[in-house]
């Protein structure tokens, strides 16, 4: 375990004082000395500043100003990073336990990726994650640890409104062949209900754009061949997804068809 490694924890928040306090309380409980905390606030008008004043002992930097969205706030935070590795938390998210940073320190990699609980559901990573795995399953930035120079080089592409965090892992992997280390250990407990989860159709569109922009054409064909939704099907799927209220009926009709096929297909027809 690398006990000399230092960490920067960046919290992005806006009008979520109660959530911010939960996250700061979680940071205070971490049994790891070599860390700093940066809070990037989107000019909140609730009790955020009061919460911050109660945790001055662990907050290294506090910035409160308007931003254009979560990835803009995350990019602002990068300017204040001094740690060897960086992790981003949303207000309300917590570390899985007090030993998380020690757990991460057992791994070497340009980016270290772990598992998390998201909205009460476990999202487990594999011991080895391929490019296909990343693009198919996605990531949660609360369980991603970036080496500082990799993060400073790529940051978050703000033209991606929903999946810039996924691109921040995929792009250096594709362009620089960085070392991606994975741990199945639970690293974060996230509240869930993020924008990318709610706007899942738009997320699919951005993932498709990511493939177009980053994947070498030689490998892109193989990815699309095995992807759950390939390039040719994507637009049709998006159109159909607007009629989700019909899905339960279609599912019922499918079950009925299977039942009929199973129980009546051997009954001979009368010849006339």
C-alpha positions as CSV (number, residue, x, y, z in Angstrom):
1,X,0.0,0.0,0.0
2,X,1.3,3.4,-0.9
3,X,0.8,5.5,2.3
4,X,2.7,8.4,0.8
5,X,0.1,9.0,-1.9
6,X,-2.0,12.2,-1.5
7,X,-5.6,12.7,-2.5
8,X,-7.7,15.6,-3.5
9,X,-11.4,15.2,-2.9
10,X,-13.5,17.7,-4.9
11,X,-17.2,18.2,-4.0
12,X,-19.5,19.9,-6.4
13,X,-22.7,21.3,-4.9
14,X,-25.6,23.7,-5.4
15,X,-28.4,24.4,-2.9
16,X,-27.9,21.1,-1.1
17,X,-26.6,22.1,2.3
18,X,-27.9,18.9,4.0
19,X,-26.3,16.7,1.3
20,X,-23.0,18.6,1.5
21,X,-22.9,18.0,5.3
22,X,-23.3,14.3,4.8
23,X,-20.4,14.2,2.4
24,X,-18.2,16.3,4.6
25,X,-19.0,14.1,7.6
26,X,-18.0,11.1,5.5
27,X,-14.7,12.8,4.6
28,X,-14.0,13.7,8.2
29,X,-14.4,10.0,9.2
30,X,-11.8,8.8,6.6
31,X,-8.8,7.2,8.3
32,X,-6.2,8.6,6.0
33,X,-4.2,11.7,6.7
34,X,-2.8,12.7,3.3
35,X,-5.9,14.3,1.8
36,X,-7.4,17.7,1.0
37,X,-11.0,18.8,0.3
38,X,-12.1,21.3,-2.3
39,X,-15.7,22.5,-2.4
40,X,-17.0,24.0,-5.6
41,X,-20.4,25.6,-5.0
42,X,-22.7,27.0,-7.7
43,X,-23.6,30.2,-5.8
44,X,-26.0,28.5,-3.5
45,X,-28.6,30.6,-1.6
46,X,-29.4,28.0,1.1
47,X,-27.3,27.3,4.2
48,X,-24.3,25.9,2.3
49,X,-21.9,28.6,3.6
50,X,-23.0,27.8,7.2
51,X,-22.2,24.1,6.6
52,X,-18.8,25.0,5.1
53,X,-17.9,27.1,8.2
54,X,-18.6,24.1,10.4
55,X,-16.0,22.0,8.5
56,X,-13.2,24.5,8.0
57,X,-10.9,22.0,9.6
58,X,-11.1,19.7,6.6
59,X,-11.9,22.1,3.8
60,X,-8.8,23.3,2.0
61,X,-10.5,25.5,-0.7
62,X,-14.0,26.8,-1.0
63,X,-15.3,28.5,-4.1
64,X,-18.8,29.8,-4.5
65,X,-19.8,31.3,-7.9
66,X,-22.2,30.6,-10.7
67,X,-21.4,27.8,-13.1
68,X,-22.9,26.4,-16.3
69,X,-23.4,22.9,-15.0
70,X,-21.8,20.0,-13.1
71,X,-18.9,19.4,-15.5
72,X,-18.1,23.2,-15.6
73,X,-18.0,23.0,-11.7
74,X,-15.8,19.9,-11.9
75,X,-13.4,21.6,-14.3
76,X,-13.2,24.6,-12.0
77,X,-12.1,22.2,-9.2
78,X,-9.2,20.8,-11.2
79,X,-7.4,24.2,-10.9
80,X,-7.0,23.7,-7.1
81,X,-5.8,20.1,-7.2
82,X,-2.5,19.4,-5.3
83,X,-3.0,15.7,-4.6
84,X,-1.4,12.8,-6.5
85,X,-4.9,11.4,-7.2
86,X,-8.3,13.1,-7.5
87,X,-11.9,11.9,-6.9
88,X,-15.1,13.9,-7.4
89,X,-18.1,13.6,-5.1
90,X,-21.6,15.2,-5.5
91,X,-23.1,16.7,-2.4
92,X,-25.0,13.9,-0.6
93,X,-22.6,11.1,-1.7
94,X,-20.4,9.3,0.8
95,X,-17.4,7.1,0.9
96,X,-18.2,3.4,1.4
97,X,-16.2,3.2,4.6
98,X,-13.4,5.0,6.5
99,X,-10.7,2.9,4.9
100,X,-11.5,3.7,1.2
101,X,-8.4,5.8,0.5
102,X,-6.2,3.0,2.0
103,X,-8.0,0.6,-0.3
104,X,-7.4,2.7,-3.4
105,X,-3.7,3.1,-2.4
106,X,-3.2,-0.6,-2.9
107,X,-3.7,-0.1,-6.6
108,X,-1.4,1.5,-9.2
109,X,-2.9,3.0,-12.3
110,X,-3.3,6.2,-14.2
111,X,-7.0,5.8,-13.4
112,X,-8.3,3.6,-10.7
113,X,-11.9,2.4,-11.1
114,X,-14.0,0.8,-8.3
115,X,-17.6,-0.3,-7.5
116,X,-20.3,1.7,-5.9
117,X,-23.8,1.7,-4.5
118,X,-26.0,3.9,-6.7
119,X,-29.5,4.7,-5.6
120,X,-29.4,1.6,-3.4
121,X,-28.3,-0.7,-6.1
122,X,-24.8,-2.2,-6.4
123,X,-22.9,-1.4,-9.5
124,X,-19.9,-3.7,-9.6
125,X,-16.9,-3.4,-11.9
126,X,-14.9,-6.3,-13.2
127,X,-11.3,-6.9,-12.2
128,X,-10.5,-6.0,-15.8
129,X,-12.6,-3.6,-17.7
130,X,-12.4,-3.5,-21.5
131,X,-13.2,-0.5,-23.6
132,X,-16.5,-2.3,-24.6
133,X,-17.3,-2.7,-20.9
134,X,-16.8,1.0,-20.2
135,X,-18.9,2.1,-23.1
136,X,-21.6,-0.4,-22.4
137,X,-21.9,-0.1,-18.7
138,X,-20.6,3.4,-18.0
139,X,-19.0,4.7,-14.9
140,X,-19.8,6.8,-11.8
141,X,-17.2,9.5,-11.2
142,X,-17.6,9.0,-7.4
143,X,-15.7,5.7,-7.7
144,X,-13.1,6.9,-10.2
145,X,-9.6,8.1,-9.1
146,X,-7.6,10.1,-11.6
147,X,-3.9,10.6,-11.5
148,X,-3.5,14.4,-11.4
149,X,-1.6,14.9,-14.7
150,X,-4.1,12.7,-16.6
151,X,-7.0,14.7,-15.2
152,X,-5.3,18.0,-15.9
153,X,-4.6,17.0,-19.5
154,X,-8.1,15.9,-20.4
155,X,-10.5,17.3,-17.9
156,X,-14.2,17.1,-18.7
157,X,-15.6,17.9,-22.2
158,X,-18.4,20.3,-21.4
159,X,-20.0,19.8,-24.8
160,X,-21.0,16.4,-23.4
161,X,-23.9,17.4,-21.1
162,X,-24.4,13.9,-19.6
163,X,-21.4,11.6,-20.1
164,X,-18.3,13.9,-19.9
165,X,-17.2,11.8,-16.9
166,X,-17.3,8.6,-19.0
167,X,-15.3,10.4,-21.8
168,X,-12.7,11.5,-19.2
169,X,-11.9,7.8,-18.8
170,X,-12.3,6.6,-22.3
171,X,-10.4,9.3,-24.1
172,X,-7.0,8.9,-22.2
173,X,-7.4,5.1,-22.5
174,X,-7.8,5.3,-26.3
175,X,-5.4,8.1,-27.0
176,X,-2.6,7.5,-24.5
177,X,-3.1,3.9,-23.6
178,X,-3.1,4.8,-19.9
179,X,-3.1,2.1,-17.3
180,X,-6.6,1.4,-16.0
181,X,-6.7,-0.4,-12.7
182,X,-9.9,-1.9,-11.4
183,X,-11.0,-3.0,-7.9
184,X,-14.3,-4.8,-7.2
185,X,-14.2,-3.1,-3.7
186,X,-17.1,-0.8,-2.9
187,X,-15.7,2.7,-2.9
188,X,-18.7,5.1,-2.8
189,X,-22.4,5.3,-1.8
190,X,-24.2,7.6,-4.2
191,X,-27.7,9.0,-3.9
192,X,-28.7,8.1,-7.5
193,X,-31.2,9.8,-9.7
194,X,-28.6,11.7,-11.7
195,X,-29.4,13.6,-14.9
196,X,-27.8,10.9,-17.1
197,X,-30.1,8.3,-15.5
198,X,-33.2,10.4,-16.0
199,X,-32.4,11.4,-19.6
200,X,-31.3,8.0,-20.7
201,X,-32.2,8.5,-24.4
202,X,-29.9,11.5,-24.6
203,X,-27.2,9.5,-22.8
204,X,-27.4,6.9,-25.6
205,X,-26.9,9.6,-28.2
206,X,-23.8,10.9,-26.4
207,X,-22.3,7.5,-26.1
208,X,-22.8,7.0,-29.8
209,X,-21.1,10.3,-30.5
210,X,-18.2,9.2,-28.2
211,X,-17.7,6.0,-30.3
212,X,-17.7,8.1,-33.5
213,X,-15.2,10.6,-32.1
214,X,-12.8,8.3,-30.3
215,X,-12.8,4.8,-31.6
216,X,-10.5,3.9,-34.5
217,X,-12.7,2.8,-37.5
218,X,-10.8,-0.6,-37.5
219,X,-12.2,-1.3,-34.0
220,X,-15.4,0.6,-34.2
221,X,-17.0,-2.0,-36.5
222,X,-16.3,-4.7,-33.9
223,X,-17.7,-2.6,-31.1
224,X,-20.9,-1.8,-33.0
225,X,-21.3,-5.4,-33.9
226,X,-21.3,-6.5,-30.3
227,X,-22.8,-3.5,-28.7
228,X,-26.3,-3.8,-27.2
229,X,-27.5,-1.0,-29.5
230,X,-25.5,-0.6,-32.6
231,X,-25.2,2.5,-34.8
232,X,-27.9,1.5,-37.2
233,X,-30.4,0.7,-34.6
234,X,-29.8,3.7,-32.3
235,X,-32.1,6.2,-34.0
236,X,-34.9,3.6,-34.3
237,X,-34.6,2.8,-30.6
238,X,-34.7,6.5,-29.7
239,X,-38.0,6.9,-31.6
240,X,-39.5,3.8,-30.0
241,X,-38.4,4.8,-26.6
242,X,-40.8,7.8,-26.7
243,X,-43.6,5.2,-26.6
244,X,-42.5,3.5,-23.4
245,X,-46.1,3.3,-22.2
246,X,-46.6,0.6,-24.8
247,X,-43.8,-1.6,-23.6
248,X,-45.8,-3.4,-20.9
249,X,-48.5,-4.3,-23.5
250,X,-45.9,-5.5,-26.0
251,X,-44.3,-7.6,-23.2
252,X,-47.6,-9.1,-22.4
253,X,-48.4,-9.9,-26.0
254,X,-45.0,-11.5,-26.3
255,X,-45.6,-13.8,-23.3
256,X,-49.1,-14.7,-24.7
257,X,-47.5,-15.6,-28.1
258,X,-44.9,-17.8,-26.4
259,X,-47.6,-19.5,-24.3
260,X,-49.8,-20.2,-27.4
261,X,-46.8,-21.4,-29.4
262,X,-45.7,-23.8,-26.5
263,X,-49.2,-25.3,-25.8
264,X,-51.0,-25.3,-29.1
265,X,-48.4,-25.7,-31.9
266,X,-48.8,-29.5,-32.0
267,X,-52.6,-29.5,-32.4
268,X,-53.2,-30.6,-36.0
269,X,-55.3,-28.5,-38.3
270,X,-58.4,-30.2,-39.9
271,X,-58.0,-30.7,-43.6
272,X,-60.9,-29.5,-45.7
